[in-house]
Structure formats: structure tokens, C-alpha cells
Amino acid sequence: MDDLKGCKSIDLDDNPPFVRIHSHAEIRSLEERAVLELEDEKLGSNHGSMTRQKHCYDEPSHCRDLVNIKCSKNIVWNSIKIVIFSTKLNILMIFGPAAIVVNKITSYHGLVFVFSLLGIIPLAERLGYATEQLACYTGSTVGGLLNATFGNATELIISIFALRNGMIRVVQQSLLGSILSNMLLVLGCAFFSGGLVVMKREQVFNKATAGVNSGLLLMSVMGLLFPAVLHSTRTELHFGKSELALSRFSSCVMLLAYAAYLYFQLKSQDKLYDVVSSNEGESETESSDDYETPEISLWESIVWLTIMTVWIAVLSEYLVDAIEGASTAMKIPVAFISVILLPIVGNAAEHAGAIMFAMKDKLIPFCVIIAWIMGQPMDLNFQLFETATLFLTVIVVAFMLQEGTSNYFKGLMLIFCYLIVAASFFVHVDLDSVVDKHPGKGG
């Protein structure tokens, strides 16, 4: 390169022709040499990169394993951060292991029951979250089925453990309480909070949808009412058997009705369930804005769904085993625990603004079928007090929904109705409950 600089510094105009010729030849030779040097450098660099690549290919497991391990750690940590640390409610998860520890070292069922109850609440909420994330990948039809199934998985798991222990009244009352809390407490809180945010006008919801759901719920109340009346009037054809047979038949009919409703909602009349907006032209914008991008992957959703379900099942067993002892220790009727406390846990995964409150009754016929398979004589005779409570609740809610509008005052009325129901079950003595029959029993 020094020679090249020297050639460029020659003033060719001041030199004779042969010097200029010599200079041109020298420049050409120097240029060729520079090109060759550049090619040698490229070959050298390519040889080095090929050597490095060859070295990497000589140890493929080492290189690729390091990358895979790092990526896996990032994925796992991000998933845990999103699912576990994204909500303050998950601090209650520490009560789950605490319930197991207390059960192992003490015999105080009241503390085990309370800790299990608190530990299940965030798990039920996260189970609903994982279901929503999974529904983002499956489409509306399968997503609706997933929400209908796993949205009530907590209550179903608790009911299965209670059925296994022969606690049929606990199952009946907890499912009844689930319906009552969804119709009065959840819907009331939705109306109340929404009405406080939008106080200048009434909020609008789909009146046709609410009418269909109310009709489905009234049909379910009919299925519960006849076994109770049949038992109370002693007009069974075969005493003790006709009531059970009628309950199982009605449960099968209600499950068929629910399957028909799913088809009606998701396929046949899907436009009936479009979002209703107060202003024309908002529906398209709202539907595009309401589209949710999943925060975790498909397989992450499945893994978390499995983990939450298994952990809920573990804590549900401790919860159910401690119900009778907790009722005696804390002097709380089993009916109040079953109708009020257990459904609050199961409904932790429910959305506050869900109008689909009437769909909670689908678990009742399903549990009757499960009990039939397990050899437990569970029927639809919820006794007159519980059935009358449900019937009056359906009438009140249907009256609130008939206009297709909501405000904070309607929500407040529904919440007050739920408080009256809760107080009624707190002073109600269930004659079919073992603990209520023997208040001195327990541990």
C-alpha cells in the first residue's frame, strides 16, 4: 500500500513518456497485487468462519443445548411471571400448602377448612384465565365448550369429592348456592359496578339472550320442583324409588336441553348473542376491540390448566373432609357453608359482567348422573325450603331483566336479595344434615 501511495504521488505530466508508461505498468501490477491480497484475506476469513462452523458442528449438542436451555428458562420464567405474579390475588396461594401442613400437625378442622377455602380461590381464578387463553386458539365454538366445562371445574371437583364421601346434601346445597350467587351476587355486582361507572344513562344488554337463559333456568326449576313436591306429598308410586327415578330422568332431559342450547347459541342463532351497543355502528368497532391476543402459548395454557386442576383437586379433598368438623368448631350450619361459602370459591373464576348466569344449573343434572355412576342415590329433591328459595330468585331476576337495561339500583337490589338469602340459610336447620342433627358432634 506504501508503493501504491508513492505511485499516486508521481506527477505524470512532468515526466517523459517512458516514465508514464513505466508508471502505468507499475500501477497495474500494484492493483493486481492488491486484488490478490484482498482475495487472500477473504479466503482467510472464510477459512476461519468455516473452521469455527466446523468446530461448532463438531460439538452440536453443546452449542444447541446451551441455546435450548436458555430459551426454555426464559419461556418458563415468562409463563410463571404472567400466570402467577400478574395478579395480587395469587398471594392467597400460600394458604393451600398451609392447609396441608395444619391438617398434618393438628386436628383443628376449622383452620384447615378456612385455609383450603382461601387457597382454592386464586386457583379457581387462574383456572378460568388458562381456559380463556386456551379458547383464543380454539375458536368460538370449542372455546364456548371449554368455558362451559372448565369455568365450573372447581365446583365439579368439590362435588365429586363430596359425593365420594356420601355428602349428598352438601352437593345439592353447594350447586344450589352456585346458582343463587350467580343470579344475585355476581349479576348484582355487575349491574351495580357498571351503573356507578355509567350513571348518566342505563346500560343495555341483549334482552332476547336474557329471555332464553331465563327460560332455560325456569325449565330447570321445574325439574327440581316436581321431585320435592312428590316427596312432600307422599304421592310416589314406589316410595323412595319413584323420586330417584324421576330425578335421573329429568337430569338426562336437562343435559339434552343444555346440549341443544349450546348448538342454539354457537351455531344456529349465533347472531342473537352479538354484543348490543347503545349507538349504531359501534358493534363492529367493539367486536374488533374486544378481540383478545393470547398472553401465553397453546401448550402453556394446557400445562397450566392441568396444574391448576390437579392442585384444586388436592385442596378440595382437604376442604370436603373438614366441612363437618368446621361446622361444629365454628358453630356454622352446614347449609350455610354449602350454599354460601363453597359457591363463592367456585365462582372466583366467573366474570363479573357475565350475563350467562343461568347456565350454572347445568352442573346439577351432571352431578346426578355422576352420583348414579358412583352408586350414590342423589336426586333432585332439594327440599321445599331450598326449592322455594330458588323459585323466588328466578322470579326476581327475570323481573329485573325484562326491560333489557341495567343500572346501579337494580344491582343493589339483587345484592340485597342475596344478603337475605344468606341470612336465611344461616338460621336454617337442615334436618337431613348429620351435623345439624347432632350439634355436639365434631372435632
ROSE-216244 format. One record per residue (C-alpha): x, y, z; residue in three letters. Coordinates in pm, whole numbers, padded with zeros to 5 digits, always signed. Example, Ala and Ser with C-alpha at 12.3 -4.5 7.8 and 13.67 -1.06 7.14 Angstrom:
BEGIN
+01230-00450+00780ALA/+01367-00106+00714SER/
***
This chain:
BEGIN
+00000+00000+00000MET/+00306+00232+00055ASP/+00411+00168-00304ASP/+00062+00249-00418LEU/+00069+00580-00235LYS/+00404+00656-00393GLY/+00272+00591-00742CYS/-00022+00820-00682LYS/+00215+01098-00576SER/+00404+01091-00913ILE/+00322+01383-01139ASP/+00290+01210-01472LEU/+00266+01535-01666ASP/+00621+01637-01564ASP/+00783+01308-01669ASN/+00877+01180-02011PRO/+00653+00929-02195PRO/+00853+00622-02099PHE/+00826+00717-01735VAL/+00450+00748-01772ARG/+00442+00404-01939ILE/+00651+00258-01660HIS/+00427+00419-01404SER/+00109+00279-01567HIS/+00258-00070-01571ALA/+00363-00038-01210GLU/+00020+00085-01109ILE/-00142-00209-01292ARG/+00085-00459-01119SER/+00022-00298-00780LEU/-00353-00303-00836GLU/-00336-00673-00928GLU/-00132-00739-00615ARG/-00388-00553-00401ALA/-00671-00755-00551VAL/-00483-01077-00481LEU/-00422-00967-00121GLU/-00790-00889-00076LEU/-00885-01229-00215GLU/-00635-01392+00022ASP/-00789-01204+00315GLU/-01139-01315+00213LYS/-01023-01672+00176LEU/-00858-01647+00515GLY/-01169-01508+00681SER/-01389-01768+00510ASN/-01149-02037+00623HIS/-01171-01904+00979GLY/-01551-01896+00976SER/-01560-02242+00821MET/-01323-02358+01091THR/-01548-02208+01358ARG/-01855-02360+01197GLN/-01680-02693+01171LYS/-01583-02665+01537HIS/-01945-02588+01626CYS/-02069-02881+01418TYR/-01809-03098+01583ASP/-01987-03023+01915GLU/-02357-02979+01813PRO/-02503-03099+02142SER/-02301-02848+02344HIS/-02394-02545+02130CYS/-02758-02633+02075ARG/-02817-02750+02432ASP/-02696-02418+02569LEU/-02934-02228+02340VAL/-03226-02460+02417ASN/-03169-02442+02792ILE/-03154-02063+02783LYS/-03471-02039+02572CYS/-03654-02289+02792SER/-03563-02098+03106LYS/-03689-01773+02951ASN/-04015-01932+02840ILE/-04079-02094+03178VAL/-03996-01777+03370TRP/-04212-01557+03145ASN/-04500-01802+03177SER/-04471-01810+03557ILE/-04447-01431+03566LYS/-04763-01391+03358ILE/-04975-01658+03530VAL/-04856-01638+03891ILE/-04720-01287+03950PHE/-04960-01086+03733SER/-05234-01055+03996THR/-05222-00973+04367LYS/-05497-01228+04437LEU/-05240-01506+04393ASN/-05087-01421+04730ILE/-05366-01639+04870LEU/-05199-01943+04713MET/-04978-01976+05021ILE/-05285-02089+05218PHE/-05300-02410+05011GLY/-04976-02561+05146PRO/-05063-02412+05487ALA/-05389-02611+05492ALA/-05199-02936+05426ILE/-04944-02859+05698VAL/-05213-02769+05954VAL/-05405-03087+05869ASN/-05091-03298+05927LYS/-04986-03147+06261ILE/-05322-03057+06419THR/-05682-03179+06423SER/-05843-02835+06408TYR/-06080-02876+06113HIS/-06195-02515+06123GLY/-05850-02384+06033LEU/-05799-02650+05766VAL/-06134-02558+05611PHE/-06061-02183+05608VAL/-05709-02228+05468PHE/-05833-02468+05198SER/-06110-02225+05109LEU/-05869-01934+05074LEU/-05616-02144+04882GLY/-05870-02256+04622ILE/-05992-01902+04541ILE/-05685-01788+04336PRO/-05655-02133+04178LEU/-06014-02114+04055ALA/-05949-01767+03913GLU/-05629-01879+03737ARG/-05810-02186+03604LEU/-06057-01953+03438GLY/-05767-01747+03299TYR/-05597-02054+03149ALA/-05929-02158+02995THR/-05968-01816+02833GLU/-05615-01833+02693GLN/-05681-02179+02550LEU/-06008-02059+02400ALA/-05814-01796+02200CYS/-05657-02078+01996TYR/-05963-02300+01954THR/-06221-02065+01806GLY/-06561-01959+01936SER/-06734-02298+01926THR/-06472-02502+02109VAL/-06391-02201+02326GLY/-06752-02185+02441GLY/-06743-02551+02534LEU/-06415-02504+02722LEU/-06554-02210+02919ASN/-06871-02404+02994ALA/-06666-02700+03120THR/-06360-02563+03298PHE/-06535-02248+03417GLY/-06716-02470+03666ASN/-06440-02725+03721ALA/-06381-02611+04081THR/-06741-02674+04183GLU/-06745-03003+03996LEU/-06429-03129+04168ILE/-06562-03033+04512ILE/-06891-03205+04431SER/-06718-03527+04322ILE/-06519-03548+04646PHE/-06835-03477+04847ALA/-07023-03749+04659LEU/-06741-03993+04727ARG/-06785-03920+05100ASN/-07161-03967+05075GLY/-07232-03598+05146MET/-07525-03569+04906ILE/-07687-03274+05083ARG/-07361-03078+05064VAL/-07351-03136+04689VAL/-07713-03034+04641GLN/-07682-02722+04851GLN/-07348-02613+04701SER/-07487-02639+04349LEU/-07798-02453+04455LEU/-07581-02187+04614GLY/-07382-02160+04293SER/-07698-02073+04101ILE/-07811-01824+04364LEU/-07475-01649+04386SER/-07450-01616+04008ASN/-07803-01484+03969MET/-07799-01247+04266LEU/-07445-01170+04381LEU/-07245-01185+04056VAL/-07515-01027+03840LEU/-07595-00773+04111GLY/-07230-00668+04144CYS/-07206-00640+03764ALA/-07513-00415+03746PHE/-07402-00212+04049PHE/-07041-00151+03940SER/-07139-00084+03580GLY/-07412+00155+03694GLY/-07166+00350+03909LEU/-06929+00393+03615VAL/-07205+00498+03375VAL/-07451+00690+03592MET/-07590+00925+03327LYS/-07760+00653+03127ARG/-07877+00296+03163GLU/-07661+00017+03028GLN/-07811-00211+02765VAL/-07781-00587+02728PHE/-07936-00838+02493ASN/-08292-00884+02613LYS/-08352-01182+02385ALA/-08047-01361+02525THR/-08157-01299+02882ALA/-08504-01431+02796GLY/-08364-01754+02654VAL/-08144-01807+02960ASN/-08431-01733+03197SER/-08649-01984+03014GLY/-08380-02249+03042LEU/-08346-02181+03414LEU/-08723-02197+03468LEU/-08726-02537+03299MET/-08453-02649+03540SER/-08652-02521+03838VAL/-08943-02729+03715MET/-08716-03033+03715GLY/-08622-02961+04079LEU/-08974-02875+04191LEU/-09155-03196+04099PHE/-08932-03437+04297PRO/-08963-03210+04604ALA/-09343-03192+04574VAL/-09363-03566+04508LEU/-09165-03637+04824HIS/-09352-03387+05041SER/-09700-03501+04936THR/-09610-03871+04971ARG/-09767-03945+04632THR/-09490-04161+04491GLU/-09591-04475+04305LEU/-09299-04661+04462HIS/-09194-04481+04779PHE/-08825-04399+04784GLY/-08773-04517+04426LYS/-09003-04307+04207SER/-08844-03985+04329GLU/-08495-04108+04240LEU/-08605-04244+03901ALA/-08781-03916+03817LEU/-08470-03719+03917SER/-08242-03923+03693ARG/-08483-03896+03400PHE/-08517-03520+03448SER/-08138-03487+03469SER/-08095-03660+03133CYS/-08358-03430+02982VAL/-08184-03120+03122MET/-07848-03233+02984LEU/-08010-03274+02641LEU/-08160-02927+02680ALA/-07816-02789+02762TYR/-07664-02957+02455ALA/-07941-02809+02241ALA/-07875-02470+02398TYR/-07505-02489+02308LEU/-07597-02563+01946TYR/-07853-02282+01953PHE/-07600-02037+02098GLN/-07290-02127+01898LEU/-07428-02245+01564LYS/-07796-02195+01494SER/-07863-01847+01637GLN/-07512-01717+01696ASP/-07608-01365+01579LYS/-07857-01347+01863LEU/-07561-01330+02101TYR/-07384-01040+01931ASP/-07285-00753+02159VAL/-07560-00494+02191VAL/-07438-00133+02172SER/-07627+00180+02262SER/-07519+00359+01943ASN/-07550+00230+01590GLU/-07226+00144+01420GLY/-07044+00064+01743GLU/-07083-00310+01719SER/-06815-00361+01454GLU/-06569-00139+01640THR/-06641-00308+01971GLU/-06607-00654+01825SER/-06269-00566+01681SER/-06157-00403+02007ASP/-06282-00697+02214ASP/-06056-00939+02032TYR/-05801-01061+02282GLU/-05448-01159+02193THR/-05335-01461+02396PRO/-05064-01389+02650GLU/-04933-01745+02671ILE/-04893-02019+02410SER/-05128-02309+02344LEU/-04915-02567+02524TRP/-04853-02332+02815GLU/-05231-02297+02854SER/-05275-02675+02856ILE/-04995-02725+03110VAL/-05128-02456+03344TRP/-05482-02592+03306LEU/-05359-02934+03415THR/-05153-02798+03707ILE/-05440-02585+03841MET/-05693-02867+03809THR/-05472-03115+03996VAL/-05392-02866+04273TRP/-05762-02776+04311ILE/-05843-03146+04338ALA/-05586-03188+04618VAL/-05717-02893+04819LEU/-06081-02990+04753SER/-06027-03321+04927GLU/-05898-03141+05239TYR/-06184-02891+05213LEU/-06458-03153+05194VAL/-06309-03366+05473ASP/-06306-03061+05702ALA/-06663-02940+05638ILE/-06837-03125+05920GLU/-06564-03056+06174GLY/-06551-02690+06074ALA/-06929-02660+06109SER/-06912-02786+06466THR/-06597-02597+06564ALA/-06710-02262+06423MET/-07080-02318+06506LYS/-07187-02251+06146ILE/-07466-02461+05988PRO/-07359-02696+05712VAL/-07635-02546+05496ALA/-07471-02201+05521PHE/-07128-02344+05438ILE/-07268-02535+05139SER/-07500-02267+04998VAL/-07294-01953+05067ILE/-06923-02023+05130LEU/-06846-02303+04883LEU/-07011-02133+04581PRO/-06813-01812+04645ILE/-06495-02018+04597VAL/-06627-02191+04288GLY/-06739-01864+04132ASN/-06400-01697+04170ALA/-06332-01781+03805ALA/-06655-01618+03683GLU/-06652-01282+03507HIS/-06835-01013+03698ALA/-07009-00887+03387GLY/-07131-01223+03259ALA/-07500-01225+03170ILE/-07482-01603+03128MET/-07577-01656+03489PHE/-07850-01909+03414ALA/-07606-02164+03278MET/-07482-02260+03623LYS/-07766-02511+03661ASP/-07601-02742+03410LYS/-07389-02892+03689LEU/-07692-03022+03882ILE/-07808-03285+03629PRO/-07444-03371+03554PHE/-07378-03444+03922CYS/-07690-03658+03941VAL/-07554-03870+03657ILE/-07210-03889+03824ILE/-07373-03995+04152ALA/-07568-04259+03960TRP/-07241-04396+03821ILE/-07080-04386+04168MET/-07376-04568+04322GLY/-07486-04267+04530GLN/-07866-04205+04548PRO/-07853-03834+04472MET/-08183-03696+04342ASP/-08331-03359+04251LEU/-08527-03327+04573ASN/-08359-03018+04717PHE/-08629-02993+04990GLN/-08902-02732+04994LEU/-08703-02452+05160PHE/-08421-02464+04904GLU/-08653-02514+04606THR/-08878-02226+04714ALA/-08570-02004+04752THR/-08456-02089+04400LEU/-08803-02033+04253PHE/-08837-01689+04414LEU/-08486-01596+04299THR/-08565-01685+03940VAL/-08881-01473+03952ILE/-08694-01171+04095VAL/-08411-01195+03840VAL/-08649-01247+03546ALA/-08837-00934+03657PHE/-08509-00735+03670MET/-08410-00850+03321LEU/-08737-00798+03137GLN/-08654-00443+03020GLU/-08311-00529+02881GLY/-08144-00247+03076THR/-07936-00230+03393SER/-07835+00034+03645ASN/-07670+00051+03985TYR/-08005+00046+04171PHE/-08107-00286+04013LYS/-07768-00425+04106GLY/-07809-00303+04463LEU/-08149-00475+04488MET/-08002-00806+04368LEU/-07718-00781+04622ILE/-07969-00712+04900PHE/-08171-01016+04791CYS/-07859-01229+04817TYR/-07791-01099+05169LEU/-08145-01200+05269ILE/-08088-01548+05123VAL/-07755-01579+05307ALA/-07915-01476+05637ALA/-08198-01724+05581SER/-07960-02015+05536PHE/-07758-01904+05840PHE/-08063-01960+06062VAL/-08198-02258+05865HIS/-08168-02604+06021VAL/-08130-02878+05762ASP/-08295-03187+05911LEU/-08115-03414+05663ASP/-07772-03296+05777SER/-07589-03521+06021VAL/-07410-03231+06183VAL/-07727-03028+06229ASP/-07896-03331+06385LYS/-07610-03378+06631HIS/-07470-03032+06711PRO/-07239-03176+06976GLY/-07061-03400+06729LYS/-06739-03295+06564GLY/-06373-03234+06620GLY/
***
